[in-house]
Amino acid sequence: MTTSSLLSGHDVVVLGGGVAGCVLAARLSEDPGRSVCLVEAGPDYGPQQRNWPEKILNARALPRDDVWERHTAFYRIRARVLGGSSCINGAWNTWGSHADHAEWTRAGGERWSADALEPYRLRAVERMGLHAVPDAELSAWASAALTAARELGYPEVDMGVPGSPGYGRPLLNAADGVRRNAALAYLDPATRARPNLTVLGDALVDRLAIRAGRVSGVHIVLDGAPVTLEADTCVLASGTFGSPTVLMRSGIGPAAHLKENGIRCEVDLPGVGANLSDQPGVFVPLVPTDHLNRALAAKESAGELYVSRMLVRAASEYCPDGAWDLHLLPTAGPPLFGKLPPGQYEAGISAFLMKPVSRGHVRLRSADPLEPPEIDPAFLTDPAGRDVAVVRAGLEKAAELAAAMEPLARPADGTPVHARPAADLRARVGTYWHPVGTCAMGPADDPRSVVDGQGAVHGVSGLRVADASVLPTVPAANTQLPVLALAEMLADTLRA
Ligand SMILES: Cc1cc2nc3c(=O)[nH]c(=O)nc-3n(C[C@H](O)[C@H](O)[C@H](O)COP(=O)(O)OP(=O)(O)OC[C@H]3O[C@@H](n4cnc5c(N)ncnc54)[C@H](O)[C@@H]3O)c2cc1C
């Protein structure tokens, strides 16, 4: 495709080719009368799985090559590749509680209820080939955790549907150790063959072109050269860290912050980049017995060792009836960070805070699209200390689960993690990598809201946001399946 044919204009340009962007490009181009262009900053490894790097396909590890920043703070990790974070994530899929849907319908209307999203959840499950963890992938540690959770009285639940607290196996978008990412699932050879779909890899979105309150296109950097794409509608899908930065560089955001960065304000929207919500977690390390180390080594030699294959949804006292606000995640295998001698493994249980009240932010450091933004997840910082209290409750429940698994591992020496001071918990905090909320949906008269229930940006026409950033609150779930479903649903609102 020549640059001039690119310039000639598209019906829809999708900005960001991650989980949501792949769904949107595939669904919107189903109509041969609509021309669609998908723009992704990272590489496009193409429709054939055999041409993808081995590291991205390997579901036994979390790849770290195609990312925005190497050697960065753990909570900033995010993919820069067609397929987005589905190329580098745990390939786990779960769904949240009815309480999550109540929060979303208050912000965006009935299309965000569990019933209204159900057909889209099913579409995503089918297209991604999601299936429950098979028995062969359970390690001795995961099997022991399933037994221990049952003995402690948790009911067994289906993790892929809106449900109730309990234990179970997640749904996977990986089979036989091969990760099936959103690009392979949605942008398959048949979809790519559509003459009305253009996929641009290595194309960085700088900012939107805005004329008289309407977005008319987008300025991108393609092969190092500036190019302007004209479009009737731009759909931003650059993720929770990317979408607010594109809006702010385009003059849509908090007026004072835009001024600090020398950007002319087109629409003063204080909610852009605010309300960052991610799920922090604290790990309870345990000391594996020789028996457990040997069992894990045997599984690893057979090529079947997966660090984590079950979870428990648990409720603290702060949680509404029927919902849960904690995931307990038993893990055993090679350490996520660092190395251990051959034959030795890291085992433990993490308690993740699924419904944090603390809020962080994403801000620009400059108007330069190459400069990484300021990202502050503000983990466990709410003044009333509720987030710390829920994490502590989760750590107590994790210790209870660990005690029931004691024949395989014993607690590490020293004060139990749940009894440590808040400062110590903050120092140990990690993330589940499920950031949302920086372009939150809500009514136009709420200064914190950025988009309406269809993803249309307040105060400007021709522009939607359709990715994890529109969720005003994080679900009590891993976010990939909810994002796939919301992108399926928002694509339908654009087709109507
Ligand atoms: C390490 C890690 C592990 C995770 N594990 C799980 C898991 O096991 N299960 C689960 O459910 N969820 C998991 N997640 C979260 C899940 O991957 C995200 O919720 C999901 O990918 C969000 O989709 P998205 O489309 O909003 O953003 P992304 O998938 O991140 O896609 C955003 C895309 O936009 C592109 N982009 C950004 N800025 C620009 C720009 N200026 N120009 C052009 N392109 C741009 C990016 O390169 C990227 O491809 C994990 C995330 C990470 C990072």
PDBQT file of the ligand as one rigid body, heavy atoms in Angstrom, charges set to zero:
ROOT
HETATM    1  C1  LIG A 501       2.354  -8.973  32.087  1.00  0.00    +0.000 C 
HETATM    2  C2  LIG A 501       0.850  -9.020  31.949  1.00  0.00    +0.000 A 
HETATM    3  C3  LIG A 501       0.169 -10.177  32.350  1.00  0.00    +0.000 A 
HETATM    4  C4  LIG A 501      -1.225 -10.216  32.249  1.00  0.00    +0.000 A 
HETATM    5  N1  LIG A 501      -1.869 -11.398  32.530  1.00  0.00    +0.000 NA
HETATM    6  C5  LIG A 501      -3.197 -11.493  32.268  1.00  0.00    +0.000 A 
HETATM    7  C6  LIG A 501      -3.869 -12.746  32.368  1.00  0.00    +0.000 A 
HETATM    8  O1  LIG A 501      -3.262 -13.797  32.596  1.00  0.00    +0.000 OA
HETATM    9  N2  LIG A 501      -5.210 -12.757  32.191  1.00  0.00    +0.000 N 
HETATM   10  C7  LIG A 501      -5.919 -11.633  31.887  1.00  0.00    +0.000 A 
HETATM   11  O2  LIG A 501      -7.152 -11.706  31.779  1.00  0.00    +0.000 OA
HETATM   12  N3  LIG A 501      -5.298 -10.449  31.720  1.00  0.00    +0.000 NA
HETATM   13  C8  LIG A 501      -3.957 -10.366  31.872  1.00  0.00    +0.000 A 
HETATM   14  N4  LIG A 501      -3.322  -9.181  31.657  1.00  0.00    +0.000 N 
HETATM   15  C9  LIG A 501      -4.137  -8.016  31.278  1.00  0.00    +0.000 C 
HETATM   16  C10 LIG A 501      -4.626  -8.060  29.833  1.00  0.00    +0.000 C 
HETATM   17  O3  LIG A 501      -3.591  -8.434  28.968  1.00  0.00    +0.000 OA
HETATM   18  C11 LIG A 501      -5.183  -6.665  29.503  1.00  0.00    +0.000 C 
HETATM   19  O4  LIG A 501      -6.325  -6.429  30.319  1.00  0.00    +0.000 OA
HETATM   20  C12 LIG A 501      -5.594  -6.499  28.041  1.00  0.00    +0.000 C 
HETATM   21  O5  LIG A 501      -4.526  -6.794  27.188  1.00  0.00    +0.000 OA
HETATM   22  C13 LIG A 501      -6.072  -5.070  27.814  1.00  0.00    +0.000 C 
HETATM   23  O6  LIG A 501      -6.386  -4.904  26.459  1.00  0.00    +0.000 OA
HETATM   24  P1  LIG A 501      -6.266  -3.486  25.761  1.00  0.00    +0.000 P 
HETATM   25  O7  LIG A 501      -6.685  -3.686  24.354  1.00  0.00    +0.000 OA
HETATM   26  O8  LIG A 501      -6.959  -2.475  26.576  1.00  0.00    +0.000 OA
HETATM   27  O9  LIG A 501      -4.708  -3.117  25.835  1.00  0.00    +0.000 OA
HETATM   28  P2  LIG A 501      -3.457  -3.888  25.218  1.00  0.00    +0.000 P 
HETATM   29  O10 LIG A 501      -3.753  -5.318  24.956  1.00  0.00    +0.000 OA
HETATM   30  O11 LIG A 501      -2.297  -3.601  26.104  1.00  0.00    +0.000 OA
HETATM   31  O12 LIG A 501      -3.246  -3.189  23.812  1.00  0.00    +0.000 OA
HETATM   32  C14 LIG A 501      -2.891  -1.839  23.631  1.00  0.00    +0.000 C 
HETATM   33  C15 LIG A 501      -2.163  -1.766  22.285  1.00  0.00    +0.000 C 
HETATM   34  O13 LIG A 501      -2.058  -0.405  21.887  1.00  0.00    +0.000 OA
HETATM   35  C16 LIG A 501      -0.760  -0.190  21.364  1.00  0.00    +0.000 C 
HETATM   36  N5  LIG A 501      -0.440   1.228  21.521  1.00  0.00    +0.000 N 
HETATM   37  C17 LIG A 501      -0.336   1.926  22.684  1.00  0.00    +0.000 A 
HETATM   38  N6  LIG A 501      -0.006   3.214  22.428  1.00  0.00    +0.000 NA
HETATM   39  C18 LIG A 501       0.100   3.324  21.075  1.00  0.00    +0.000 A 
HETATM   40  C19 LIG A 501       0.448   4.385  20.198  1.00  0.00    +0.000 A 
HETATM   41  N7  LIG A 501       0.753   5.612  20.645  1.00  0.00    +0.000 N 
HETATM   42  N8  LIG A 501       0.476   4.131  18.860  1.00  0.00    +0.000 NA
HETATM   43  C20 LIG A 501       0.163   2.903  18.368  1.00  0.00    +0.000 A 
HETATM   44  N9  LIG A 501      -0.147   1.859  19.161  1.00  0.00    +0.000 NA
HETATM   45  C21 LIG A 501      -0.178   2.062  20.502  1.00  0.00    +0.000 A 
HETATM   46  C22 LIG A 501       0.141  -1.105  22.187  1.00  0.00    +0.000 C 
HETATM   47  O14 LIG A 501       1.377  -1.356  21.566  1.00  0.00    +0.000 OA
HETATM   48  C23 LIG A 501      -0.745  -2.330  22.351  1.00  0.00    +0.000 C 
HETATM   49  O15 LIG A 501      -0.556  -3.259  21.301  1.00  0.00    +0.000 OA
HETATM   50  C24 LIG A 501      -1.937  -9.089  31.756  1.00  0.00    +0.000 A 
HETATM   51  C25 LIG A 501      -1.245  -7.946  31.356  1.00  0.00    +0.000 A 
HETATM   52  C26 LIG A 501       0.138  -7.907  31.429  1.00  0.00    +0.000 A 
HETATM   53  C27 LIG A 501       0.863  -6.659  30.977  1.00  0.00    +0.000 C 
ENDROOT
TORSDOF 0
